[in-house]
C-alpha cells in the first residue's frame, strides 16, 4: 500500500470519526445541521455509520488482512456522502456548502485507488 492510500485514508478516517462522533454526541452544530437538512431522525444512524466507516478505513490501512474492511468502509462512506449532497440540494444549499462532502468523496476515491496499487 502506497503513500497515497495512507495520506488519503488517514485524513478520511479522522474526518469521519470526528464528524460521526459529533453527531453521536449531539453537539449543537450537529443538531442544527440535522434540523436544517431534515435528517434529525437519522442523525444517530448517520453518526454511527460515519464512525464505523472511518474505523474501517483506518483498520484497512493497518494490515493487509483487513483491507477488505477498508474497502467496504470507503464504499459505504461514499454512499453516505452522496446522500449528504442530495440532502444539501433538497435544502437549497449553495454548492460551497456541499464541498466538504465532495472533498471526502475525493479522499475516499484516492484511498481506494491507493489500496489497489501493488
C-alpha positions as a Python dict, from the first residue, in 0.01 Angstrom:
ca = {
    (1, 'X'): (0, 0, 0),
    (2, 'X'): (139, 333, -102),
    (3, 'X'): (169, 677, 43),
    (4, 'X'): (-143, 792, -141),
    (5, 'X'): (-360, 538, 40),
    (6, 'X'): (-207, 626, 377),
    (7, 'X'): (-250, 1002, 345),
    (8, 'X'): (-599, 995, 192),
    (9, 'X'): (-715, 712, 418),
    (10, 'X'): (-587, 870, 737),
    (11, 'X'): (-742, 1209, 654),
    (12, 'X'): (-1074, 1046, 566),
    (13, 'X'): (-1074, 820, 872),
    (14, 'X'): (-1004, 1103, 1114),
    (15, 'X'): (-1257, 1331, 944),
    (16, 'X'): (-1535, 1075, 954),
    (17, 'X'): (-1470, 961, 1310),
    (18, 'X'): (-1480, 1326, 1422),
    (19, 'X'): (-1792, 1416, 1220),
    (20, 'X'): (-1973, 1099, 1324),
    (21, 'X'): (-1869, 1149, 1685),
    (22, 'X'): (-2016, 1498, 1682),
    (23, 'X'): (-2345, 1360, 1552),
    (24, 'X'): (-2349, 1085, 1814),
    (25, 'X'): (-2261, 1331, 2092),
    (26, 'X'): (-2537, 1562, 1976),
    (27, 'X'): (-2328, 1877, 1961),
    (28, 'X'): (-2513, 2197, 1884),
    (29, 'X'): (-2365, 2223, 1536),
    (30, 'X'): (-2459, 1862, 1453),
    (31, 'X'): (-2816, 1912, 1576),
    (32, 'X'): (-2855, 2239, 1385),
    (33, 'X'): (-2730, 2082, 1061),
    (34, 'X'): (-2957, 1779, 1104),
    (35, 'X'): (-3255, 2006, 1157),
    (36, 'X'): (-3165, 2237, 866),
    (37, 'X'): (-3119, 1948, 623),
    (38, 'X'): (-3410, 1743, 758),
    (39, 'X'): (-3239, 1429, 886),
    (40, 'X'): (-3299, 1470, 1260),
    (41, 'X'): (-3441, 1118, 1286),
    (42, 'X'): (-3137, 973, 1111),
    (43, 'X'): (-2866, 1173, 1291),
    (44, 'X'): (-2760, 893, 1525),
    (45, 'X'): (-2762, 631, 1249),
    (46, 'X'): (-2557, 852, 1018),
    (47, 'X'): (-2315, 929, 1302),
    (48, 'X'): (-2270, 560, 1378),
    (49, 'X'): (-2218, 482, 1008),
    (50, 'X'): (-1955, 756, 980),
    (51, 'X'): (-1765, 636, 1287),
    (52, 'X'): (-1782, 271, 1174),
    (53, 'X'): (-1679, 358, 818),
    (54, 'X'): (-1393, 576, 938),
    (55, 'X'): (-1274, 299, 1170),
    (56, 'X'): (-1297, 51, 881),
    (57, 'X'): (-1086, 272, 657),
    (58, 'X'): (-828, 309, 935),
    (59, 'X'): (-816, -64, 1003),
    (60, 'X'): (-778, -124, 631),
    (61, 'X'): (-458, 81, 644),
    (62, 'X'): (-304, -121, 925),
    (63, 'X'): (-295, -471, 789),
    (64, 'X'): (-342, -639, 454),
    (65, 'X'): (-580, -889, 615),
    (66, 'X'): (-820, -602, 693),
    (67, 'X'): (-803, -430, 355),
    (68, 'X'): (-1149, -565, 271),
    (69, 'X'): (-1287, -376, 572),
    (70, 'X'): (-1130, -55, 444),
    (71, 'X'): (-1282, -118, 103),
    (72, 'X'): (-1630, -172, 246),
    (73, 'X'): (-1594, 127, 479),
    (74, 'X'): (-1488, 354, 194),
    (75, 'X'): (-1771, 240, -33),
    (76, 'X'): (-2027, 289, 244),
    (77, 'X'): (-1892, 635, 322),
    (78, 'X'): (-1903, 735, -45),
    (79, 'X'): (-2271, 636, -49),
    (80, 'X'): (-2325, 837, 271),
    (81, 'X'): (-2162, 1145, 116),
    (82, 'X'): (-2374, 1112, -197),
    (83, 'X'): (-2673, 1113, 39),
    (84, 'X'): (-2535, 1424, 210),
    (85, 'X'): (-2512, 1603, -124),
    (86, 'X'): (-2871, 1506, -202),
    (87, 'X'): (-2990, 1644, 133),
    (88, 'X'): (-2797, 1968, 74),
    (89, 'X'): (-2957, 2003, -271),
    (90, 'X'): (-3305, 1945, -129),
    (91, 'X'): (-3242, 2214, 131),
    (92, 'X'): (-3143, 2458, -144),
    (93, 'X'): (-2783, 2493, -26),
    (94, 'X'): (-2519, 2654, -242),
    (95, 'X'): (-2251, 2430, -396),
    (96, 'X'): (-1990, 2564, -149),
    (97, 'X'): (-2191, 2408, 136),
    (98, 'X'): (-2161, 2068, -36),
    (99, 'X'): (-1785, 2091, -76),
    (100, 'X'): (-1694, 1903, 245),
    (101, 'X'): (-1888, 1601, 116),
    (102, 'X'): (-1723, 1631, -227),
    (103, 'X'): (-1376, 1657, -69),
    (104, 'X'): (-1443, 1346, 141),
    (105, 'X'): (-1554, 1156, -171),
    (106, 'X'): (-1231, 1256, -345),
    (107, 'X'): (-1025, 1141, -44),
    (108, 'X'): (-1207, 809, -37),
    (109, 'X'): (-1158, 754, -410),
    (110, 'X'): (-787, 832, -371),
    (111, 'X'): (-775, 584, -82),
    (112, 'X'): (-943, 317, -295),
    (113, 'X'): (-701, 381, -581),
    (114, 'X'): (-411, 368, -336),
    (115, 'X'): (-507, 33, -185),
    (116, 'X'): (-535, -125, -528),
    (117, 'X'): (-182, -16, -625),
    (118, 'X'): (53, -305, -558),
}
